[in-house]
Amino acid sequence: MTSQHRPSDSTIPQNAAQARAFLDHLYKTAVMRALPAHSMQARLPSPPSKASGGRTLVLGAGKAGAAMAQAVEALWPADAPLSGLVVTRYHHVPARPETLARRIEVVEAAHPVPDAAGMKAAERMLALTQGLTRDDLVLCLISGGGSALLSLPVDGLEFGAKQAVNQALLASGASISEMNCVRKHLSRVKGGRLAAACAPARVVTLTISDVPGDDPSTIASGPTVPDATTCADALTILQRYRIEVPEPVRAALAQGTLETPKPGDPVFANQEVHLIATPQHSLAAAAAAARVAGIRAHILSDEIEGESREVGKVHAALARAVANHGQPFKRPCVLLSGGETTVTLRPRAPGVARGRGGRAGEFCMGLAQALQGHPGIYALAADTDGIDGVEDNAGAFVAPDSLARAAAQGMKLAEYLDRNDAYGYFEALGDLVFTGPTFTNVNDFRAILVL
C-alpha cells in the first residue's frame, strides 16, 4: 500500500526524537482503530423481541474483554434485558464512565499462564448457559488472551498440570495455531465447546483478531467456533515439542475421546461470527496516518510469523535495501507489518539469570544487530495490548546509534540475545516503550522508518 503523496522536507523527521514521535503516533493510531468502542456498533445484533420473552446473555474472554463489555453496555437499549460475565487480564479494565450502568460482570484473571480465577470464571460461564432456549441470545465477546483467561481443563487433567503444559508451550517456540490446537483438546470450553453448551440459543460472536490470518477458530482457541483440528494433531504437537501430559490424558488423546465439535455439527446451526477489528485494519489506519504526514507507507504483511529475532533480521535486510538502493521502495518511507512472532528461550549458562522481555523487544534486538547502526533507519515494535510478554512495557525503539550507546555502557547485544533480555538492553538505553494496557489486542505492530 503506497502513498501517492510526495513527502516534503517539513514533514520528514529530522532527528531521533522526531522519528520516535512519528513512529509512536503510528502505533497509537493503530491501537485506536482496534478499540471496541470504535468498531462494535455496526456488528451488534438487536435484542430478542419482547414478545418472545428471550433474554440476552453476554459471555466473553480476552484482553479486550472489559472494554468490549463496556461498549456493549453503552450501545445496548436501556429497556432491553442484559446480563452476563466477562473475564479479562489483571489490570485490563478501563476506567468506567459514571453514566454507564453496570449490567455485565467483569472479573480478572492471569495471563499468559492461567490461574484459579480464570478457571472459576469458566465454570461460572458454563453454569450460566444452563436453561437457554431458542428465544435467547448469547453475545460472545472474544479477543486475544482468552485461551489463558478461560481455562477449564478436561476431566483427568489437574489444573496445575494444565498450567505446566501452558508454560511449556509458551517456552517451546510453538506457533499460536499449534498452541491453540493443544489448548482446545485439553479444555471444556475451547474449540467450540462453549457454543455447544449454549445450544439451542442464538449465538453471536464478536471478535477482535490477534492471530495471523484472522481465523476465528484460533482467536482465544475458538470457544464458539467449530474446530477442524483433531486429538491426533494435538498429540503430535505435544510429541514434537517434547511436552509431557498425564498418561490418562495422553491415552484419551490417542483414543480420540477428547475430540472437539467439528464443522457441520448441528450445535453451530444458529450462530454467527463477526470480526470487528483485525491487524490489517490497524495497519491500514497507521499507513493512512503516515500518508497524512507526507510519508510513503508500505504494509508488508499482517500475518508474519517466525522466530522474533530472525524476523527482525529479515526486516533489517529490507530496510537496508530501501536505504542503499531505493528498492523495492523509495525513501523516505515507513515499512509496516504485523502478525505474531515467537521467542524460543535459550538454555541458561550456570549462574546466569534468564532475561526479561517479549516478542517485540526480541524483534528489536535482532533488527538492531542486523542494521549495525545503519544511518537514517529507525524502528518501533510493540504489542498492541500494551504488554510485551509479561513485562510492563509495550515494546522498544531502535535508532541508528542504539548499538553505539550500548557499547559506551559496556553492553554487548549478543549477550543480551543469548539470555533473551530485551527488557534489560533497551531499559539501559532509555528506549523501552511504555503505554500501559490499551484494552484491545490485534497483536504485533512494527514500523520501520527509512529516511
URBEL-V794461 format. One record per residue. N is the residue number from 0. RES is the residue in one letter. PSI is psi as a letter, one per 40 degrees, with the letter a starting at -180 (none if undefined). OMEGA is omega in radians with two decimals (NA if undefined). NEAR is the number of other C-alpha atoms within 10 Angstrom. Layout:
# URBEL-V794461
n:N res:RES psi:PSI omega:OMEGA near:NEAR
n:N res:RES psi:PSI omega:OMEGA near:NEAR
This chain:
# URBEL-V794461
n:0 res:M psi:h omega:-3.00 near:13
n:1 res:T psi:h omega:3.06 near:15
n:2 res:S psi:i omega:3.03 near:17
n:3 res:Q psi:e omega:-3.07 near:11
n:4 res:H psi:h omega:3.10 near:13
n:5 res:R psi:h omega:-3.12 near:11
n:6 res:P psi:i omega:3.03 near:19
n:7 res:S psi:i omega:-3.09 near:11
n:8 res:D psi:d omega:-3.07 near:9
n:9 res:S psi:d omega:-3.11 near:9
n:10 res:T psi:e omega:-3.10 near:13
n:11 res:I psi:h omega:3.10 near:17
n:12 res:P psi:h omega:-3.06 near:18
n:13 res:Q psi:e omega:-3.11 near:12
n:14 res:N psi:i omega:-3.07 near:11
n:15 res:A psi:d omega:-3.13 near:16
n:16 res:A psi:d omega:3.13 near:10
n:17 res:Q psi:d omega:3.11 near:13
n:18 res:A psi:d omega:3.14 near:24
n:19 res:R psi:d omega:3.12 near:20
n:20 res:A psi:d omega:3.12 near:12
n:21 res:F psi:d omega:-3.14 near:20
n:22 res:L psi:d omega:3.09 near:24
n:23 res:D psi:d omega:3.09 near:19
n:24 res:H psi:d omega:3.12 near:15
n:25 res:L psi:d omega:3.12 near:26
n:26 res:Y psi:d omega:-3.13 near:24
n:27 res:K psi:d omega:3.09 near:16
n:28 res:T psi:d omega:3.12 near:20
n:29 res:A psi:d omega:3.13 near:25
n:30 res:V psi:d omega:-3.12 near:27
n:31 res:M psi:d omega:-3.13 near:19
n:32 res:R psi:d omega:-3.06 near:22
n:33 res:A psi:e omega:-3.13 near:28
n:34 res:L psi:h omega:-3.09 near:23
n:35 res:P psi:d omega:-3.10 near:25
n:36 res:A psi:d omega:-3.10 near:17
n:37 res:H psi:e omega:-2.97 near:13
n:38 res:S psi:e omega:-2.98 near:18
n:39 res:M psi:d omega:-2.92 near:21
n:40 res:Q psi:d omega:-3.07 near:15
n:41 res:A psi:d omega:-3.07 near:8
n:42 res:R psi:e omega:-3.09 near:14
n:43 res:L psi:h omega:-3.12 near:18
n:44 res:P psi:i omega:3.05 near:13
n:45 res:S psi:i omega:3.09 near:11
n:46 res:P psi:i omega:3.01 near:17
n:47 res:P psi:i omega:-3.14 near:17
n:48 res:S psi:i omega:3.12 near:12
n:49 res:K psi:d omega:-3.13 near:10
n:50 res:A psi:d omega:-3.11 near:7
n:51 res:S psi:d omega:-3.07 near:10
n:52 res:G psi:e omega:-3.13 near:10
n:53 res:G psi:i omega:3.12 near:18
n:54 res:R psi:i omega:3.09 near:21
n:55 res:T psi:h omega:3.11 near:22
n:56 res:L psi:h omega:3.12 near:22
n:57 res:V psi:h omega:3.05 near:25
n:58 res:L psi:i omega:-3.12 near:27
n:59 res:G psi:i omega:3.12 near:31
n:60 res:A psi:i omega:3.06 near:35
n:61 res:G psi:i omega:-3.13 near:33
n:62 res:K psi:d omega:3.08 near:29
n:63 res:A psi:e omega:-3.00 near:34
n:64 res:G psi:d omega:-3.10 near:35
n:65 res:A psi:d omega:3.12 near:31
n:66 res:A psi:d omega:3.09 near:25
n:67 res:M psi:d omega:3.11 near:29
n:68 res:A psi:d omega:3.13 near:28
n:69 res:Q psi:d omega:3.11 near:24
n:70 res:A psi:d omega:3.09 near:20
n:71 res:V psi:d omega:-3.13 near:22
n:72 res:E psi:d omega:-3.14 near:18
n:73 res:A psi:d omega:-3.07 near:17
n:74 res:L psi:e omega:-3.02 near:12
n:75 res:W psi:i omega:3.12 near:17
n:76 res:P psi:h omega:-3.08 near:12
n:77 res:A psi:d omega:-3.09 near:10
n:78 res:D psi:e omega:3.14 near:6
n:79 res:A psi:h omega:-3.14 near:13
n:80 res:P psi:i omega:-3.14 near:16
n:81 res:L psi:h omega:3.07 near:20
n:82 res:S psi:i omega:3.10 near:15
n:83 res:G psi:a omega:-3.06 near:19
n:84 res:L psi:h omega:3.11 near:23
n:85 res:V psi:i omega:3.10 near:27
n:86 res:V psi:h omega:3.10 near:32
n:87 res:T psi:i omega:-3.13 near:31
n:88 res:R psi:i omega:3.06 near:25
n:89 res:Y psi:h omega:3.08 near:14
n:90 res:H psi:f omega:3.11 near:13
n:91 res:H psi:f omega:3.07 near:23
n:92 res:V psi:h omega:-3.12 near:22
n:93 res:P psi:i omega:3.08 near:13
n:94 res:A psi:h omega:-3.03 near:9
n:95 res:R psi:h omega:3.07 near:12
n:96 res:P psi:h omega:-3.10 near:9
n:97 res:E psi:d omega:-3.10 near:7
n:98 res:T psi:e omega:-3.03 near:7
n:99 res:L psi:h omega:3.11 near:11
n:100 res:A psi:i omega:-3.14 near:12
n:101 res:R psi:h omega:3.10 near:15
n:102 res:R psi:e omega:3.12 near:16
n:103 res:I psi:h omega:3.13 near:20
n:104 res:E psi:h omega:3.09 near:14
n:105 res:V psi:h omega:3.07 near:21
n:106 res:V psi:i omega:-3.09 near:19
n:107 res:E psi:i omega:-3.14 near:22
n:108 res:A psi:i omega:-3.02 near:26
n:109 res:A psi:i omega:3.04 near:19
n:110 res:H psi:h omega:0.17 near:21
n:111 res:P psi:e omega:3.10 near:18
n:112 res:V psi:h omega:-3.07 near:19
n:113 res:P psi:i omega:3.01 near:24
n:114 res:D psi:a omega:-3.06 near:19
n:115 res:A psi:d omega:3.14 near:15
n:116 res:A psi:d omega:3.10 near:17
n:117 res:G psi:d omega:3.11 near:27
n:118 res:M psi:d omega:3.12 near:19
n:119 res:K psi:d omega:3.10 near:15
n:120 res:A psi:d omega:3.12 near:25
n:121 res:A psi:d omega:3.10 near:26
n:122 res:E psi:d omega:-3.14 near:16
n:123 res:R psi:d omega:3.12 near:12
n:124 res:M psi:d omega:3.09 near:23
n:125 res:L psi:d omega:3.12 near:17
n:126 res:A psi:d omega:-3.12 near:11
n:127 res:L psi:d omega:-3.14 near:17
n:128 res:T psi:e omega:-3.11 near:19
n:129 res:Q psi:h omega:3.06 near:11
n:130 res:G psi:e omega:3.10 near:12
n:131 res:L psi:i omega:-3.13 near:20
n:132 res:T psi:i omega:3.12 near:15
n:133 res:R psi:e omega:3.14 near:14
n:134 res:D psi:e omega:-3.06 near:16
n:135 res:D psi:i omega:3.07 near:23
n:136 res:L psi:h omega:3.01 near:25
n:137 res:V psi:h omega:3.13 near:23
n:138 res:L psi:h omega:-3.09 near:24
n:139 res:C psi:h omega:-3.11 near:27
n:140 res:L psi:h omega:-2.98 near:25
n:141 res:I psi:h omega:3.08 near:31
n:142 res:S psi:i omega:-3.12 near:31
n:143 res:G psi:i omega:-3.07 near:27
n:144 res:G psi:e omega:-3.11 near:24
n:145 res:G psi:d omega:3.14 near:29
n:146 res:S psi:d omega:3.14 near:31
n:147 res:A psi:d omega:-3.04 near:26
n:148 res:L psi:d omega:-3.11 near:32
n:149 res:L psi:g omega:-2.97 near:34
n:150 res:S psi:h omega:3.11 near:30
n:151 res:L psi:h omega:-3.00 near:26
n:152 res:P psi:i omega:3.07 near:23
n:153 res:V psi:i omega:3.10 near:17
n:154 res:D psi:h omega:3.14 near:13
n:155 res:G psi:e omega:3.12 near:13
n:156 res:L psi:h omega:3.11 near:17
n:157 res:E psi:i omega:-3.08 near:12
n:158 res:F psi:d omega:3.11 near:18
n:159 res:G psi:d omega:3.10 near:13
n:160 res:A psi:d omega:3.09 near:15
n:161 res:K psi:d omega:3.08 near:23
n:162 res:Q psi:d omega:-3.13 near:18
n:163 res:A psi:d omega:3.11 near:16
n:164 res:V psi:d omega:-3.13 near:20
n:165 res:N psi:d omega:3.11 near:22
n:166 res:Q psi:d omega:3.14 near:15
n:167 res:A psi:d omega:3.11 near:18
n:168 res:L psi:d omega:-3.12 near:23
n:169 res:L psi:d omega:-3.09 near:19
n:170 res:A psi:e omega:-2.98 near:14
n:171 res:S psi:d omega:-3.00 near:18
n:172 res:G psi:e omega:3.10 near:18
n:173 res:A psi:i omega:3.09 near:22
n:174 res:S psi:i omega:-3.14 near:18
n:175 res:I psi:d omega:3.13 near:21
n:176 res:S psi:d omega:3.09 near:17
n:177 res:E psi:d omega:3.12 near:18
n:178 res:M psi:d omega:-3.08 near:23
n:179 res:N psi:d omega:3.04 near:25
n:180 res:C psi:d omega:3.12 near:26
n:181 res:V psi:d omega:-3.11 near:25
n:182 res:R psi:d omega:-3.12 near:26
n:183 res:K psi:d omega:-3.03 near:32
n:184 res:H psi:e omega:3.09 near:30
n:185 res:L psi:e omega:-3.03 near:28
n:186 res:S psi:i omega:3.06 near:23
n:187 res:R psi:e omega:-3.12 near:24
n:188 res:V psi:d omega:-3.07 near:29
n:189 res:K psi:i omega:3.07 near:32
n:190 res:G psi:f omega:3.10 near:32
n:191 res:G psi:e omega:-3.06 near:25
n:192 res:R psi:d omega:3.08 near:22
n:193 res:L psi:d omega:3.08 near:21
n:194 res:A psi:d omega:3.12 near:30
n:195 res:A psi:d omega:3.13 near:23
n:196 res:A psi:d omega:-3.11 near:21
n:197 res:C psi:e omega:-3.11 near:26
n:198 res:A psi:i omega:0.20 near:23
n:199 res:P psi:e omega:-3.13 near:21
n:200 res:A psi:i omega:3.00 near:26
n:201 res:R psi:h omega:-3.13 near:23
n:202 res:V psi:h omega:3.06 near:27
n:203 res:V psi:h omega:-3.13 near:22
n:204 res:T psi:h omega:3.01 near:28
n:205 res:L psi:h omega:-3.00 near:25
n:206 res:T psi:i omega:3.02 near:30
n:207 res:I psi:h omega:-3.00 near:34
n:208 res:S psi:h omega:3.01 near:27
n:209 res:D psi:f omega:-3.05 near:30
n:210 res:V psi:i omega:3.06 near:29
n:211 res:P psi:h omega:3.14 near:25
n:212 res:G psi:e omega:3.07 near:15
n:213 res:D psi:f omega:3.13 near:21
n:214 res:D psi:h omega:-3.11 near:15
n:215 res:P psi:d omega:-3.14 near:26
n:216 res:S psi:e omega:3.11 near:23
n:217 res:T psi:d omega:-3.12 near:27
n:218 res:I psi:h omega:-3.12 near:26
n:219 res:A psi:f omega:-3.12 near:30
n:220 res:S psi:f omega:2.96 near:33
n:221 res:G psi:f omega:-3.11 near:27
n:222 res:P psi:d omega:-3.12 near:30
n:223 res:T psi:e omega:-3.02 near:30
n:224 res:V psi:i omega:3.10 near:27
n:225 res:P psi:i omega:-3.10 near:23
n:226 res:D psi:h omega:-3.14 near:24
n:227 res:A psi:e omega:3.12 near:13
n:228 res:T psi:i omega:-3.03 near:21
n:229 res:T psi:i omega:3.02 near:20
n:230 res:C psi:d omega:3.13 near:23
n:231 res:A psi:d omega:3.09 near:16
n:232 res:D psi:d omega:-3.12 near:17
n:233 res:A psi:d omega:-3.14 near:23
n:234 res:L psi:d omega:3.11 near:22
n:235 res:T psi:d omega:3.14 near:16
n:236 res:I psi:d omega:3.10 near:18
n:237 res:L psi:d omega:3.13 near:21
n:238 res:Q psi:d omega:-3.12 near:12
n:239 res:R psi:d omega:-3.10 near:11
n:240 res:Y psi:e omega:3.06 near:14
n:241 res:R psi:f omega:3.12 near:12
n:242 res:I psi:h omega:-3.09 near:16
n:243 res:E psi:i omega:2.97 near:14
n:244 res:V psi:i omega:3.11 near:18
n:245 res:P psi:i omega:-3.07 near:12
n:246 res:E psi:d omega:3.12 near:11
n:247 res:P psi:d omega:3.13 near:12
n:248 res:V psi:d omega:3.10 near:20
n:249 res:R psi:d omega:3.14 near:17
n:250 res:A psi:d omega:3.13 near:14
n:251 res:A psi:d omega:3.06 near:16
n:252 res:L psi:d omega:-3.14 near:21
n:253 res:A psi:d omega:-3.12 near:16
n:254 res:Q psi:e omega:3.14 near:12
n:255 res:G psi:e omega:-3.09 near:15
n:256 res:T psi:e omega:3.09 near:12
n:257 res:L psi:f omega:-3.06 near:21
n:258 res:E psi:i omega:-3.12 near:18
n:259 res:T psi:i omega:3.08 near:24
n:260 res:P psi:h omega:-3.02 near:23
n:261 res:K psi:i omega:3.03 near:17
n:262 res:P psi:h omega:-3.09 near:14
n:263 res:G psi:e omega:3.10 near:9
n:264 res:D psi:h omega:-3.12 near:11
n:265 res:P psi:d omega:-3.12 near:12
n:266 res:V psi:e omega:-3.13 near:22
n:267 res:F psi:e omega:-3.03 near:22
n:268 res:A psi:d omega:-3.04 near:14
n:269 res:N psi:f omega:-3.11 near:14
n:270 res:Q psi:i omega:3.08 near:19
n:271 res:E psi:i omega:3.06 near:14
n:272 res:V psi:h omega:-3.14 near:15
n:273 res:H psi:h omega:3.03 near:14
n:274 res:L psi:h omega:-3.14 near:18
n:275 res:I psi:e omega:3.06 near:21
n:276 res:A psi:h omega:-3.10 near:25
n:277 res:T psi:i omega:3.05 near:22
n:278 res:P psi:d omega:-3.13 near:31
n:279 res:Q psi:d omega:3.09 near:22
n:280 res:H psi:d omega:-3.08 near:17
n:281 res:S psi:d omega:3.10 near:27
n:282 res:L psi:d omega:3.11 near:30
n:283 res:A psi:d omega:3.10 near:20
n:284 res:A psi:d omega:3.11 near:21
n:285 res:A psi:d omega:3.12 near:28
n:286 res:A psi:d omega:3.11 near:27
n:287 res:A psi:d omega:3.11 near:21
n:288 res:A psi:d omega:3.10 near:19
n:289 res:A psi:d omega:-3.14 near:23
n:290 res:R psi:d omega:3.08 near:20
n:291 res:V psi:d omega:3.12 near:14
n:292 res:A psi:e omega:3.11 near:16
n:293 res:G psi:e omega:-3.14 near:21
n:294 res:I psi:h omega:3.07 near:28
n:295 res:R psi:i omega:-3.12 near:25
n:296 res:A psi:h omega:-3.14 near:29
n:297 res:H psi:h omega:3.07 near:21
n:298 res:I psi:h omega:-3.10 near:19
n:299 res:L psi:d omega:3.13 near:14
n:300 res:S psi:i omega:3.06 near:15
n:301 res:D psi:e omega:-3.08 near:27
n:302 res:E psi:f omega:3.12 near:19
n:303 res:I psi:h omega:3.09 near:18
n:304 res:E psi:i omega:3.12 near:16
n:305 res:G psi:i omega:3.12 near:16
n:306 res:E psi:h omega:-2.98 near:20
n:307 res:S psi:d omega:-3.09 near:24
n:308 res:R psi:d omega:3.13 near:27
n:309 res:E psi:d omega:3.05 near:19
n:310 res:V psi:d omega:3.08 near:19
n:311 res:G psi:d omega:-3.14 near:26
n:312 res:K psi:d omega:3.12 near:20
n:313 res:V psi:d omega:3.09 near:14
n:314 res:H psi:d omega:3.13 near:24
n:315 res:A psi:d omega:3.13 near:24
n:316 res:A psi:d omega:3.12 near:14
n:317 res:L psi:d omega:-3.14 near:16
n:318 res:A psi:d omega:3.11 near:31
n:319 res:R psi:d omega:3.12 near:20
n:320 res:A psi:d omega:3.09 near:15
n:321 res:V psi:d omega:-3.10 near:21
n:322 res:A psi:d omega:-3.03 near:22
n:323 res:N psi:d omega:-2.98 near:12
n:324 res:H psi:e omega:-3.08 near:12
n:325 res:G psi:f omega:-3.13 near:13
n:326 res:Q psi:i omega:-0.06 near:13
n:327 res:P psi:e omega:-3.14 near:11
n:328 res:F psi:i omega:3.07 near:20
n:329 res:K psi:i omega:3.04 near:16
n:330 res:R psi:i omega:0.04 near:21
n:331 res:P psi:i omega:3.13 near:22
n:332 res:C psi:i omega:3.04 near:25
n:333 res:V psi:h omega:3.12 near:29
n:334 res:L psi:h omega:-3.08 near:23
n:335 res:L psi:i omega:3.05 near:26
n:336 res:S psi:i omega:3.09 near:21
n:337 res:G psi:a omega:-3.11 near:29
n:338 res:G psi:a omega:3.14 near:23
n:339 res:E psi:h omega:3.08 near:23
n:340 res:T psi:i omega:-3.12 near:27
n:341 res:T psi:i omega:3.07 near:24
n:342 res:V psi:h omega:3.04 near:24
n:343 res:T psi:h omega:-3.10 near:15
n:344 res:L psi:h omega:-3.14 near:16
n:345 res:R psi:i omega:3.06 near:13
n:346 res:P psi:i omega:-3.13 near:11
n:347 res:R psi:h omega:3.03 near:13
n:348 res:A psi:i omega:3.13 near:10
n:349 res:P psi:h omega:3.09 near:6
n:350 res:G psi:e omega:-3.13 near:6
n:351 res:V psi:h omega:-3.13 near:9
n:352 res:A psi:i omega:3.08 near:10
n:353 res:R psi:i omega:-3.11 near:16
n:354 res:G psi:a omega:3.13 near:19
n:355 res:R psi:i omega:3.09 near:19
n:356 res:G psi:i omega:-3.12 near:27
n:357 res:G psi:a omega:-3.04 near:26
n:358 res:R psi:d omega:-3.06 near:26
n:359 res:A psi:d omega:3.13 near:32
n:360 res:G psi:d omega:3.12 near:35
n:361 res:E psi:d omega:3.05 near:31
n:362 res:F psi:d omega:-3.10 near:29
n:363 res:C psi:d omega:3.08 near:28
n:364 res:M psi:d omega:3.11 near:32
n:365 res:G psi:d omega:3.11 near:24
n:366 res:L psi:d omega:-3.11 near:25
n:367 res:A psi:d omega:3.13 near:27
n:368 res:Q psi:d omega:-3.10 near:19
n:369 res:A psi:d omega:-3.14 near:19
n:370 res:L psi:d omega:3.12 near:23
n:371 res:Q psi:f omega:3.06 near:14
n:372 res:G psi:f omega:-3.12 near:17
n:373 res:H psi:h omega:-3.09 near:18
n:374 res:P psi:i omega:3.02 near:14
n:375 res:G psi:e omega:3.13 near:20
n:376 res:I psi:h omega:3.13 near:25
n:377 res:Y psi:i omega:-3.12 near:27
n:378 res:A psi:i omega:2.99 near:26
n:379 res:L psi:h omega:3.04 near:29
n:380 res:A psi:h omega:-3.10 near:31
n:381 res:A psi:i omega:3.04 near:31
n:382 res:D psi:h omega:-3.07 near:29
n:383 res:T psi:e omega:3.05 near:30
n:384 res:D psi:e omega:3.12 near:26
n:385 res:G psi:e omega:-3.10 near:24
n:386 res:I psi:h omega:3.11 near:23
n:387 res:D psi:h omega:-3.07 near:27
n:388 res:G psi:b omega:3.14 near:19
n:389 res:V psi:e omega:-3.11 near:13
n:390 res:E psi:a omega:-3.12 near:13
n:391 res:D psi:e omega:3.10 near:17
n:392 res:N psi:i omega:3.08 near:24
n:393 res:A psi:d omega:-3.10 near:28
n:394 res:G psi:a omega:-3.07 near:34
n:395 res:A psi:i omega:-3.12 near:28
n:396 res:F psi:h omega:3.13 near:27
n:397 res:V psi:h omega:3.10 near:26
n:398 res:A psi:i omega:3.13 near:25
n:399 res:P psi:d omega:-3.11 near:18
n:400 res:D psi:e omega:-3.10 near:18
n:401 res:S psi:d omega:-3.11 near:21
n:402 res:L psi:d omega:-3.13 near:20
n:403 res:A psi:d omega:3.12 near:14
n:404 res:R psi:d omega:3.10 near:14
n:405 res:A psi:d omega:3.14 near:16
n:406 res:A psi:d omega:3.13 near:12
n:407 res:A psi:d omega:3.09 near:9
n:408 res:Q psi:e omega:-3.14 near:10
n:409 res:G psi:f omega:-3.09 near:9
n:410 res:M psi:h omega:3.08 near:15
n:411 res:K psi:h omega:-3.07 near:13
n:412 res:L psi:d omega:-3.10 near:19
n:413 res:A psi:d omega:3.14 near:12
n:414 res:E psi:d omega:3.12 near:11
n:415 res:Y psi:d omega:3.05 near:20
n:416 res:L psi:d omega:-3.11 near:19
n:417 res:D psi:d omega:-3.13 near:15
n:418 res:R psi:e omega:3.10 near:19
n:419 res:N psi:f omega:-3.03 near:27
n:420 res:D psi:f omega:3.11 near:21
n:421 res:A psi:d omega:-3.12 near:26
n:422 res:Y psi:d omega:-3.13 near:25
n:423 res:G psi:d omega:-3.10 near:15
n:424 res:Y psi:d omega:-3.06 near:26
n:425 res:F psi:d omega:3.04 near:23
n:426 res:E psi:d omega:-3.13 near:13
n:427 res:A psi:d omega:3.13 near:13
n:428 res:L psi:e omega:-3.04 near:15
n:429 res:G psi:f omega:-3.03 near:10
n:430 res:D psi:e omega:2.95 near:18
n:431 res:L psi:i omega:3.10 near:23
n:432 res:V psi:h omega:-3.13 near:23
n:433 res:F psi:h omega:3.08 near:15
n:434 res:T psi:d omega:-2.92 near:15
n:435 res:G psi:i omega:3.12 near:14
n:436 res:P psi:h omega:-3.13 near:22
n:437 res:T psi:e omega:3.12 near:23
n:438 res:F psi:f omega:2.96 near:25
n:439 res:T psi:a omega:-3.12 near:29
n:440 res:N psi:h omega:2.98 near:29
n:441 res:V psi:f omega:2.97 near:33
n:442 res:N psi:a omega:-2.98 near:27
n:443 res:D psi:i omega:2.99 near:27
n:444 res:F psi:h omega:3.14 near:27
n:445 res:R psi:h omega:3.11 near:28
n:446 res:A psi:h omega:3.13 near:28
n:447 res:I psi:h omega:-3.13 near:26
n:448 res:L psi:h omega:-3.13 near:25
n:449 res:V psi:h omega:-3.09 near:23
n:450 res:L psi:none omega:NA near:20
